[in-house]
Amino acid sequence: MSSNPSAPIQLGIVGVGKIVRDQHLPSIAANADYNLIATASRNGTVDGIQSFTTIDEMIATVPAMNAVSLCMPPQYRYEAAYKALTAGKHVFLEKPPGATLSEVHDLEALAKAKGVSLFASWHSRYAPGVEAAKDFLAATTTKNMHVIWKEDVRHWHPNQDWIWQAGGLGVFDPGINALSIVTHILPRAIFLTGATLEFPENRDAPIAADLHFKDATGVPVHAEFDWRQTGKQSWDIIVETEAGTMRLADGGAKLFVDEELKLAEPEAEYPSLYRRFAEIVKAGTSDVDLAPLRHVADAFMLGKRKFVEAFHD
Amino acid sequence: MSSNPSAPIQLGIVGVGKIVRDQHLPSIAANADYNLIATASRNGTVDGIQSFTTIDEMIATVPAMNAVSLCMPPQYRYEAAYKALTAGKHVFLEKPPGATLSEVHDLEALAKAKGVSLFASWHSRYAPGVEAAKDFLAATTTKNMHVIWKEDVRHWHPNQDWIWQAGGLGVFDPGINALSIVTHILPRAIFLTGATLEFPENRDAPIAADLHFKDATGVPVHAEFDWRQTGKQSWDIIVETEAGTMRLADGGAKLFVDEELKLAEPEAEYPSLYRRFAEIVKAGTSDVDLAPLRHVADAFMLGKRKFVEAFHD
């Protein structure tokens, strides 16, 4: 799709739900690089924006639209992305980028063939403390890492059935945010060496996971994901290094070294994601790093399964 | 590692077990491109060949060795491959190439950085009928594919505990052979849309799997893997096409169209693998297609789990 690279991106959104209202819409409205011109959703609409119930109708009716953000559950994302890319639209994928690795691989090839941009977004990588954490670890030697991602699913994902279905990833839906940070800040790649996944006996996705990784030099990384945490919630990454103990806290918002606060800034993940998407569209490139989803797939493949008590919302 | 490209490859083998004795040794002996000069294995040795118990000793003691074949269970392959590539050796990986996708990704990057060849081998792709099947499908339109891979694990994998452990893949150990053929002969990529994996209640790996895929145009592929098959064994791929029904039988050895035999040749998979490895070493390239393992990981991630009766050898 050839277009004036300095003109605003004419954007459509597919799947108008909570994350779109909370994050996407304010970020798009505040960014001069975008005009939101259409939505497609089975139920949701956005005031004042032309709305459709299917992406097919939206593509057919709004030829000026040159990019789409896909925010439906991952099990339904491939088909929409395939249609959008085939029609020559740039595509922004909410996380996780798909229900399978194979489909995202294929989308990447399709985007390349069509000369459009594909963005597999990982919002947590844009948390305020993440780049500072990466810089800190690059300048020292890591001894070990401990990732603690424990939250109350009843509070954060009330009655979201899709998240408990096969392909919905269960506790890996938040856990993949941790993995997106870990794979970004560590200087070397890590590999899973063992895992235990706990499945509620009435669900097809895990409620907890205990993961052991190491890097090529043997540095251990231990990650604990749990959705049964009431009271204090934890989204912490603690790294023992030769320069002290680094703690990236609150999902990446705050950085401590030896418990001294080094950085705390207001969260602005989605505005950063939309800046990044505009950047790759202008540059004519894609940004698809599958490492976080690959680790999740590895955990399902290599992990031991344990059945635990049924979960009811 | 610079060496005379016309000189024979000085090969070491790690993990001397059944597959090495049955397949690797005869193929290497019959190929003038190789000199087998060392083995490393906890228990096995090869008559007349210098033997070690660890790859570290073998690498340190036999500097003339410029390539290794890694034939131990996949859970132990990464560490050996990392050491061999780091030491500048070309690496042949038995299938599956690793216990995780992430580790093979990293090995691929390491091989490139070290300027040596990495071969993720898929022996079933070299079955006699596979290329003819690919040509047949390229010249017609596929309506649907049915993959039936049903064998008796007690006969083919007696008392192989590693195959039942987490990371051993269970029925996907033979099933990945089918997927390596399917992904090679189909003209378009496929993606998993749903799966059921049956785990014996006393094992960490599945004994059966039922997989549904489709390609971007909606062509369905149904795969059934089962390790509980007594009597007649099945390794068949049946494809309905506009040019008739193609059946690739006996693991790729025979090709039928509308039940008329079109091709049946003696099996020579491992000799072909070793020809291919010599070819990429001479060309200075790697051959790492992770599509079969990616589909397996996708099946574990997307699949529903079902517990079935305990399995005892």
Interface residues (C-beta under 8 A of the other chain):
Chain A: Y78 Y82 A99 T100 L101 S102 E103 H105 D106 A109 L110 A166 G167 L169 A189 I190 F191 L192 G194 A195 F199 D204 A216 A291 R294 H295 V296 A297 D298 F300 M301 L302 G303 K304 R305 F307
Chain B: Y78 Y82 A99 T100 L101 S102 E103 H105 D106 A109 A166 G167 L169 A189 I190 F191 L192 G194 A195 F199 D204 A216 A291 R294 H295 V296 A297 D298 F300 M301 L302 G303 K304 R305 F307
